[in-house]
């Protein structure tokens, strides 16, 4: 079962990654994650650990709350 928060976080990660011109492969490498796993995160299929969430936010240059914030992703 896919949770709403997983989908929201995944969409935000994808949007920020694309806005910053970072490839999925490069982001995955930078946060020590397999590219296919990151793809699953972006599709809302994978459940991140808090540490992974922190690493993604740090690499994307945003506070963690921007990835999990309470506003639904359009």
Secondary structure as UniProt FT lines:
FT   HELIX           4..19
FT   TURN            20..21
FT   HELIX           24..30
FT   TURN            31..32
FT   HELIX           35..42
FT   TURN            43..44
FT   HELIX           50..60
FT   HELIX           64..68
//
